[in-house]
Amino acid sequence: EEDGEDDNDEDDNSSEAVAEGVDDNEDGGNNEGGDKDNFDVVYFVYLILDKEFSDKLCETEQQHDGSTEFSTLLRQLTKIGRAANWKDFMDKISHLRTWNNFAAFQCVALSYPGNSEDAENALHLAYSAVRHAGEWFLLNMFDRACVASLFERAAERLGGVVRYFRTSWALGCSFVPRAIDTQPNGQVYFAEYGLGQRVIAVLVTMLNDNNTSNSVKGWCRRIMSTKIGCAWRTTCGYPQGEPARGRLKNMLWACGFLQTIYYRTVNTHHPMRDEKLEHINQIQNWSGYGEWFNKDDGEKQPLNREDRNFACHDVDFYSHLISTGFISMQTVQKLADDGRIMF
């Protein structure tokens, strides 16, 4: 696994209206039997971009240098994870939405009476050749269909249920002042995606193009906007003196397209109150999504992704994963032949 990517992301629940998380016309996880909500969950999710924005991004990339590297990455990125139960899974989806300001998520989740850690390990191993970062993999629609098929077979075999739904494009932000809180090791942070010079150049070109619609320009501004949030040591469990840095590792957990984020902080004894005051003071700069506001020009420092290699295991471990039905003996043998795993 990766630092900040253990699927235990915690949110400060500072203002996002997470109740809007599921489109009204989707199931959103209403189960056929209450007991299934307590089963382990293994899932995959991927980004759904506005089509006009996606097409314009691809076109502008091609015009820029002939490559569609970023738009292709966004289409292929797929997170494979696990959760202790359905509520835990929906909490993770809320966290993903908190940190991703320009996309909805297509979600496919298996809730079943099995060990989701084994299923996750098997799927991570099966797609290790296309692992991009953390628990994010580069999968096409055929790959995703294959994983969904494995979910359906496991549900039929073990008595689980597979749920398909898409999250909403909308996420609100409260602009109601908060009462004074006392968190002496608190910080308000201002964070933005480390998109890199090439992607920024492409987005700026789109903004300056008279043929770009206002809708697409809005998406460009949002992806370059700044998240204003808060963190504190006492309840978030982050290191004394730098709680925001620990909190912001969750942005890397949630955003597979990033290797770096940039942030600045303001120390405060009242982080929740001061965060909300910052929101209120910048209401005219609100991006229209969550706690994201027009780009903050303050000087920022980087926080880089710290990937870890997946651990090596003995033959019994791989045999056990094969027995789960989420990876085949042939796939394990091919990974061994390619030198990706060693017994």
N, C-alpha and C positions, 0 to 999 in steps of 0.2 A: 504494500500500500504506500501512500504518499502522505507526507506531513500535511495536515489540514484536509485530508481526503479519506477519512475513515467512516464516512456515512453517519457521523454523529454530530453534524452541524447543528449549532444552537443559535436561535435568533433572539434578539432582545425584545421582539414583539413591540417595537417602538411606535409604529403607526400604520403599517401596511394593512389594507383591508383584505385579508386572505380569504374571507368568505366568498370572494368573487372568483375563486380559483378555478372553477369548473364551468364550462359552457352549459347553458340551460338545456341544450338539446342532447347532452351526452349523459351516459349512465353515471359517471363520476364515482363509481364504486358501490352503488347500491347493491347489496348482495342478495343471493337467493336464500341464504340461511345465516342467522346471526352468528353462529359458531365460527363461520369462515372468517369473520373479522378478527378473530384471535389467532388465526394461523400465521405461520411465517410467510413472508412475501419476498419474492425475487422479481425484479422488474428491469425493463429498459425504457429509456425515454430519449427523444431526440427533438431538435429545434424545428419549429415551423415558422418560417419567415413570411412576411407579407409578400405576395407574389410580385407585385410591381417593384417593390424595393429590391427583392432578390434578383429579378431580371436586370434592373438598371445597374446593380452592383456588379453583376457578371459582365455586362456589356462594357462598363467603364473600366473594369480591370483589364479586359482584353485590349481596349484602346490605349490603356496606360503602358503596358509592357508585354502584351500578348499572353499573359498568364491569367488563370481564373483560380489561383491558389486559395484565396480567402473565401470566396463564395462556395467553392467546392468543399472546403473544410467545414463550413457551417452546415452544408447539406448532409455530410457524412457523419458528423460527430454524434455518437450514441453513448449514453451512460448506462452501464450495467451495474446494478446495485442490489441491495437487500434491505429488508426492514424486519423488525421483530413482530409487527402485526400491521393491520390496515391503517390504524391511526398513526403509527410511526411512519408508514409510507407516505401518507398525506401530509404529514409535517415536513418530510423531506421535499415533497413537491412544492410546498409553500416556500421553503428556503431557496430552492432553485429559482423560483419566480422572483424572490426578493432581489437576487443578484443579477439576473438576466433581464435587461430592460427593453429588448428589441424583438423578442420572439415569444411565441406560445410554445407549449410542450405537448407532443403526442406521447401518451403513456400507455404501456402495455405491462400489466402486472399479474403475476400468478400468486394467488393466495391458496396455500395448500398445507396439509399435515406432514410436512417434510422439513428437512434441515436447509434453510435458505443460505446458510454460509457455505455448505457443500455445493449447492447449485451455483452460487456466485463464483466460487473458486473454479468450478468446472468451466463455466462460460468465460471467465477471464483467461483461463488457460487455452481454451479452444480458439479464442480470437487474439491471443497474445502477439501474433505476427502483425496485427494491425492496431496495436495499442498506441494511442496518441499521447495521452497524458493522464496520470492517475487512473481513474476508472472510466475514462472516455476512450472509445474505440472508433475507428473509421469503418463504418458499415454502410453498405448500399441497401436498397429496399429488399433485394433478394435475401441478403444476410438477415435482415430484421424479420422477414417472413419465416425464415428457418428457425429463428429463436422463438417466435410466436408459436410455431408448430410444435416445438419441444414443450412449450408451456401447456398447450392444449392436450398433448399426449400425457403429460404428467398429471394434469387435472383429471383426465379421464381414468388414469390408472390408480390414482391415490385418493380421489374424491375432493378435488379442489375446484377453484373457479378462476377463469382468466377474465380480466376486466380491461376494456379498451376505452380510453377517453382522451379528450383534448382540453387543455386549460384555456382559460379566457385570455384575451389580449390585454385586459384592463387590470390595473392594480391601483387602488386609491391611496391617498395620504391624508392624515388628519392634520388640520391646522388649528387645533384647539390647544391653548396653553396648558402646560402640565404644572402640577404642584411641585414645590421644591423637594428634591430628593437629596439624600446625603450619601454619596459614594466618593470617598476622599481620593481614590485612585482612578478616577474616571477621566475619560477623554471623549471629545467630539472629533470625529474624523471626516475628512473630505477625500474621497477615493474615486479613481477613474481607471478605465481599462487601459492597459499598456498595449495598444494596438500595433505599434511600430510605424516607422516613417512611411512605408509603402502604403499601408492601409489608410493612414490618415490622409496621404496625398490623394488617394482614390476618392475618399469621402468628400474632401474639400473640392475636388473637381466636380463631383456630383452637385454639391451645393452651389457652385458658381455657374453651372450649366443652365442656360435659360430654358432648355427643353426638359429639365427635371421638374416633375410635378411638386406641388407644395406638400403633398402627402409623403413622397419619398424624401424630400428635404427634412421633414419632421423626423423620419426614422434616422437620417444621418446625424441630426443634432442630438437625438436621444442616445445613440450609441457612443457619442463623444461627450456625453454629459457626466456629471459628478454626483456620486451618492453621498449624502450627508447623514451620518449615523452616529452611534455612540457605543462605548464599551466601558466596562469597569471591572476591576479585579475581583471584588467580593463575590459577585454572583455569576460572573462569566468564567471565573477560574483561569484568567489569563495572567501572564507574568506581571509582577509589580513594576510600575514605571512605563510599561508599553502594552497595555491591554488591547489597544486598537490593532496592533500588529497581529496578535493572536486571533482577534475577531476577523480580520481581513483575510486570513488564510482560508476562510470559508468562501470567499469570492473565487479563489483558485479552485476549491473543491467544486464549486457550482458552474464555473465557466471553463469548459475544456478547451476553448479557443485561445486562452491566455497562457502566457509563460511569465508575465510580469504585470503587476498593478502598481500604480503610483498613488501616493497618499500624503497628506499632512494632518497633523493633529493639534488640538488645543486642549491643554490640561484644565480640568474643572473639578470642583467638588459636587457639582450638580449636573451630571452628564445628560440625564433624561430631560430635565427642564431646559438646559441650554441647547440641546439638540433641537427641541421643538421650537425654541425661540429663533434658532437659525432658519428653520423651515418657514416660520411665519414671516421673518424679515425678508425672505427670498421668494415669497409666494408668486411674485410676478415673473420669476425665472423658473417656475416649476415645469418640468418636462412633460407632465401629464401622466407620469407613471411612478408609483411608489415614492421612495425618498430620493429620487433623481432630479437634479436641477441643472440649469445651463452651466456649461463648463466653468469651473473655478480656476482662476489664473494664479493662485498661490503656488509658491515653490514646493515641490513634492519630492519625496524619496521613493526608491523602488522597493518592492517586495517581490522576490523571485520564487518561482515554483521549485520545490525540492523533491524531485521524483526519487523514489526508491525502486530498486529492482524487485520483482516478485521472487520469493524465496525458493530455493531448491528443496526437493523432498525425495523420499525413498520410494521404492516400487509400490509398497502398500498404499501410500497416499494416492498415487495415480490410479491404482486399481480401484480404490474406493470411489474416486471421482467418476470413473467409467461406470461403476455400478449405479450411480445416480440417474443415468440416462441423459445427462446434459452434455456429455462429451463421449465420442466413440473411441474404441481402441485404435482404429485407423488414424484418427486425428492425433492421438498421443504418440503413436509410432512415427508419424510424419514430423511432429515437433522434435522428437528425439533424433531422427535422421538429419533434420536441418540444424541440429545443434542448439535448439532453443531451450530444451530441457535436458537434464542429465540425471541418470539414475545412480 
